[in-house]
Amino acid sequence: MTGPDGGFSSSATYFSGVVSFLDGPEAAALEHGELEDRLQVHSRELFRRLTQDHLDLRARREQRVEVTDPEGTERRSVEKGHGRLLATVFGEVRVTRLAYRQKGLQNLHPADGSLNLPIERHSHGLRRLAATEASRGAFEGAAEAITVATGQHVGKRQVEALARRAASDVEAFYEQRRAADAESDAVLVLSCDGKGIVMRPDSLRDATKRAARASATKLKTRLSKGEKLGRKRMATVGAVYDVTPAPRTAADVLVSGSEQAVPSPVARNKWLTASVTDDAARVVSKLFDQAERRDPCHERTWIALVDGNNHQIDRIETEAERRGLHLTIVVDLIHVLEYLWKAAWSFFDEGDSAAEAWVRDRAAAVLEGGARDVAAGVRRRATHEHLTGARREGADACAAYLTNKTDYLNYPKALSSGWPIATGVIEGACRHICKDRMDLTGARWGLDGAEAVLKLRTLRSNGDLDAYWRFHVSQERRRLHECRYAGSVIPSAA
């Protein structure tokens, strides 16, 4: 069936041919899997023709309008038949439209704005598919997935370019996005951590480049034991989330055997961000921006969970002071336990079950507020047992850590207030956002590609991809089309 003005004849003819095929002996001899394969190809071609017929219909119906560019120059010379190619998820089509011309100036095509055509050849549908697949796995695999899903061939470099373009509005999206609602008594938790990403040499920070140039290796083709070239650039991952207070005691935390565990606070409304281009100060600032969107009047309890990294602590304290808000920093208990185990191996032989009881007793003391006493006890025992050199290193490291971090080890307050005391959320985010995708074997990242993939992965983790995509295509309309005209020639984005 064709339209009243003769449109859609190509797609109607093709559809009739598919029906004839299905009604004929060739289709009757196919197994269902073979039939699926054939119809997949036919369906893509049918929808490509439908798209083409629709675009041709719009071209025939396009009316002349008064066009003035932002500089006030009227475009009175109009030519028909100006076309451009567009690669869609169904196949390649040609968009034909009126061109508004002026000597010495670039042509204007209002129809491009009505269609919100991209600047590149690939459609927004292909761009979104490239973004989704590139955030899941390698760019080569993303290109293969696009071919399987659409039958269209997009090269690896094109996939990377499309992913970069797709991530261009993530920052602006979150600046205008309303934060999720939370109960007034919910604790607001901020957390951040770093994860190294293997980069191409031109994408390393200056200090890492210098370290790489200064390093010496024993072999030319591989690293020997103990050697490590400066290949990584640190990405900073941040999280903001809400928790309903769940008061506990030290005994509740250190349950073992058949003892019943007391539930820890559960993270809700989790929001993640990550960047390999921004420094830690910038990422921390984004965390505070997100937190303030949730609690603009600073009425809720704010805490920051960290692993003890001094730079992160400094950035958090500086940002809190700059914004004039009170925030309590809590150092993760798991890192405390790691240092206690280091000390244990100064005093016990590897595998000695007494080490486990010793660590548990000291952890209980730390949870009850005795971090300084535990540090002093570790030092006294190391001295009493005349430990020196490597044997004493673990004990000294533990004592120094507990002493230096005492101000952030107020576990009695944290537990009685029902706050979380472990950084599992941010560690899981580092693994999911960075490691699972960025550490693929042999991957060497360029800066722009790595940043785009991190942004896309955080979007998906936050459950915001659909909302973001609507925002992104509206921003594309403003950037590429609305700005080219004076007045309202192009309908404004919703």
Secondary structure, DSSP 8 states (H G I E B T S, - for coil): ---TTSTTHHHHHHHHHHHHHHTSHHHHTS-HHHHHHHHHHHHHHHHHHHHHHHHHHHHHH------B-TTS-B--EEEEEEEEEEE-SS-EEEEEEEEEE-TTS--B-HHHHHHT--SSSB-HHHHHHHHHHHHHS-HHHHHHHHHHHHS----HHHHHHHHHHHTTTHHHHHHH-------TT-EEEEEEEEEEEEB-GGGS-HHHHHHHHH---S-SSS--TT---S-EEEEEEEEEEEE------HHHHT--TT---------EEEEEEEESSS-HHHHHHHHHHHHHHH-TT--S-EEEEE-S-HHHHHHHHHHHHHHT---EEEE-HHHHHHHHHHHHHHHS-TT-HHHHHHHHHHHHHHHTT-HHHHHHHHHHHHHHTT--HHHHHHHHHHHHHHHHTGGG--HHHHHHHT-----HHHHHHIIIIIIHHHT-TT--B-HHHHHHHHHHHHHHHHT-HHHHHHHHHHHHHHHHTGGGSSSSSS----
